[in-house]
Amino acid sequence: MLFETTWVVDSHHPAFAGHFPGAPILPGVLLLDAVLLWAETVTDSVAGQIGNAKFLSPVQPGELLTLALVSTTPGSARFDIACGNRKVATGQLSLTPHVQP
């Protein structure tokens, strides 16, 4: 399975105010949060543990990011985040199907 979406990082996001004044970059935890929330939506699963996350390039205000999710094994997927041809982050996450009551 392959899912892909884009995300424009709002240049007015409050995280930029303190991270870092004069040279703002998006905190990595916000990238991971975006991946988790989006993965749960497109896979109808609960995204769990993140593994082997690597931050490869900083994200600045207003940049257009592409988020991609590829199934690697049952219950696991690789995510990639890019800005054009520049890789921003990559990693693995576990996915558990939603259980219907």
HUJO-V929654 format. One record per residue. N is the residue number from 1. RES is the residue in three letters. PHI is phi in whole degrees, 0 to 359 (NA if undefined). OMEGA is omega in whole degrees, 0 to 359 (none if undefined). BURIAL is # if it has 9 or more other C-alpha atoms within 8 Angstrom, else .. Layout:
n:N res:RES phi:PHI omega:OMEGA burial:BURIAL
n:N res:RES phi:PHI omega:OMEGA burial:BURIAL
//
This chain:
n:1 res:MET phi:NA omega:176 burial:.
n:2 res:LEU phi:226 omega:175 burial:.
n:3 res:PHE phi:238 omega:179 burial:.
n:4 res:GLU phi:212 omega:176 burial:.
n:5 res:THR phi:211 omega:176 burial:.
n:6 res:THR phi:241 omega:181 burial:.
n:7 res:TRP phi:212 omega:173 burial:.
n:8 res:VAL phi:268 omega:182 burial:.
n:9 res:VAL phi:285 omega:181 burial:#
n:10 res:ASP phi:301 omega:182 burial:.
n:11 res:SER phi:293 omega:179 burial:.
n:12 res:HIS phi:259 omega:180 burial:.
n:13 res:HIS phi:301 omega:184 burial:.
n:14 res:PRO phi:299 omega:180 burial:.
n:15 res:ALA phi:295 omega:182 burial:.
n:16 res:PHE phi:290 omega:183 burial:#
n:17 res:ALA phi:300 omega:183 burial:#
n:18 res:GLY phi:246 omega:186 burial:.
n:19 res:HIS phi:224 omega:4 burial:#
n:20 res:PHE phi:233 omega:181 burial:#
n:21 res:PRO phi:305 omega:180 burial:.
n:22 res:GLY phi:89 omega:179 burial:.
n:23 res:ALA phi:212 omega:188 burial:.
n:24 res:PRO phi:291 omega:171 burial:#
n:25 res:ILE phi:224 omega:181 burial:#
n:26 res:LEU phi:285 omega:177 burial:#
n:27 res:PRO phi:298 omega:181 burial:.
n:28 res:GLY phi:302 omega:180 burial:.
n:29 res:VAL phi:298 omega:178 burial:.
n:30 res:LEU phi:287 omega:174 burial:.
n:31 res:LEU phi:297 omega:180 burial:#
n:32 res:LEU phi:296 omega:178 burial:.
n:33 res:ASP phi:298 omega:179 burial:.
n:34 res:ALA phi:299 omega:179 burial:.
n:35 res:VAL phi:296 omega:181 burial:#
n:36 res:LEU phi:300 omega:182 burial:#
n:37 res:LEU phi:297 omega:180 burial:#
n:38 res:TRP phi:293 omega:180 burial:.
n:39 res:ALA phi:300 omega:179 burial:#
n:40 res:GLU phi:296 omega:181 burial:#
n:41 res:THR phi:290 omega:186 burial:.
n:42 res:VAL phi:280 omega:182 burial:.
n:43 res:THR phi:257 omega:185 burial:.
n:44 res:ASP phi:53 omega:180 burial:#
n:45 res:SER phi:231 omega:171 burial:#
n:46 res:VAL phi:262 omega:178 burial:#
n:47 res:ALA phi:279 omega:184 burial:#
n:48 res:GLY phi:251 omega:186 burial:#
n:49 res:GLN phi:293 omega:173 burial:.
n:50 res:ILE phi:258 omega:179 burial:#
n:51 res:GLY phi:231 omega:176 burial:.
n:52 res:ASN phi:53 omega:179 burial:.
n:53 res:ALA phi:290 omega:178 burial:#
n:54 res:LYS phi:230 omega:176 burial:.
n:55 res:PHE phi:259 omega:190 burial:#
n:56 res:LEU phi:257 omega:183 burial:.
n:57 res:SER phi:202 omega:181 burial:.
n:58 res:PRO phi:289 omega:177 burial:.
n:59 res:VAL phi:251 omega:181 burial:.
n:60 res:GLN phi:258 omega:181 burial:#
n:61 res:PRO phi:305 omega:175 burial:#
n:62 res:GLY phi:82 omega:182 burial:.
n:63 res:GLU phi:286 omega:176 burial:#
n:64 res:LEU phi:266 omega:181 burial:#
n:65 res:LEU phi:253 omega:171 burial:#
n:66 res:THR phi:248 omega:177 burial:#
n:67 res:LEU phi:254 omega:179 burial:#
n:68 res:ALA phi:232 omega:180 burial:#
n:69 res:LEU phi:227 omega:181 burial:#
n:70 res:VAL phi:233 omega:177 burial:#
n:71 res:SER phi:292 omega:180 burial:#
n:72 res:THR phi:253 omega:175 burial:.
n:73 res:THR phi:215 omega:177 burial:.
n:74 res:PRO phi:305 omega:179 burial:.
n:75 res:GLY phi:83 omega:181 burial:.
n:76 res:SER phi:217 omega:179 burial:#
n:77 res:ALA phi:214 omega:174 burial:#
n:78 res:ARG phi:257 omega:174 burial:#
n:79 res:PHE phi:245 omega:175 burial:#
n:80 res:ASP phi:226 omega:176 burial:#
n:81 res:ILE phi:236 omega:181 burial:#
n:82 res:ALA phi:223 omega:172 burial:#
n:83 res:CYS phi:237 omega:188 burial:#
n:84 res:GLY phi:65 omega:179 burial:.
n:85 res:ASN phi:272 omega:184 burial:.
n:86 res:ARG phi:268 omega:175 burial:.
n:87 res:LYS phi:287 omega:181 burial:#
n:88 res:VAL phi:256 omega:182 burial:#
n:89 res:ALA phi:202 omega:178 burial:#
n:90 res:THR phi:207 omega:178 burial:#
n:91 res:GLY phi:172 omega:180 burial:#
n:92 res:GLN phi:243 omega:170 burial:#
n:93 res:LEU phi:216 omega:178 burial:#
n:94 res:SER phi:268 omega:181 burial:#
n:95 res:LEU phi:231 omega:178 burial:#
n:96 res:THR phi:242 omega:181 burial:#
n:97 res:PRO phi:303 omega:175 burial:.
n:98 res:HIS phi:298 omega:178 burial:.
n:99 res:VAL phi:260 omega:179 burial:.
n:100 res:GLN phi:278 omega:180 burial:.
n:101 res:PRO phi:291 omega:none burial:.
//
